[in-house]
Amino acid sequence: MRRRAFRPELPGQLEDRSLASVAAGSPGHPAVFRKGMVNDIIREVHSQFLVYIRYRDPTLLREQIDRNVTLIPYSRADRLLDSIDGILHDMLRDQAAGAPRPVLKASNRTIALIRSDVVQHVKAGDLVLTLY
């Protein structure tokens, strides 16, 4: 009896294939996420902006925000980190130009972006927020 070798349909790494399956659509089971966790992430992002005001280290700010935002379901597929990097880039540019309150504006824009991303997935049915 002959054996056949397994050949995946899409060549490449597993991450690329799983990303293609995400793009194909939801399998019907939404991700479950605790509402308190979303609030914790938002609180932590806000506190990292406060730490930035004190130490002025944009690399540390990016690392800490990236660490927290990747906990949100679908954040990689939505390229949420790329959008946040754009906000941080604008903040640094405004800071160099002497614009008023660039850190506060960036903090508010980042938190609004995170909230809108979560709300978008809840409305689409991809994400369920639980109390516990």
Long-range contacts (C-beta under 8 A, 24 or more apart in sequence): 19-77, 22-77, 23-77, 26-125, 26-126, 30-125, 30-126, 30-127, 30-128, 31-73, 31-74, 31-121, 31-126, 31-127, 31-128, 32-127, 32-128, 32-130, 33-72, 33-73, 33-118, 33-127, 33-128, 33-129, 33-130, 34-129, 34-130, 34-131, 34-132, 35-129, 35-130, 35-131, 36-131, 37-71, 38-72, 38-114, 38-115, 38-118, 38-129, 41-68, 41-69, 41-71, 41-72, 41-114, 42-111, 42-114, 42-115, 44-68, 45-69, 45-107, 45-110, 45-111, 45-114, 46-107, 46-111, 49-103, 49-104, 49-106, 49-107, 49-110, 52-103, 53-103, 58-88, 58-92, 61-88, 62-88, 65-110, 69-114, 72-114, 72-117, 72-118, 73-121, 73-126, 73-127, 74-117, 74-121, 74-126, 74-127, 75-117, 78-117, 80-113, 80-114, 80-117, 83-113, 84-110, 84-113, 87-113
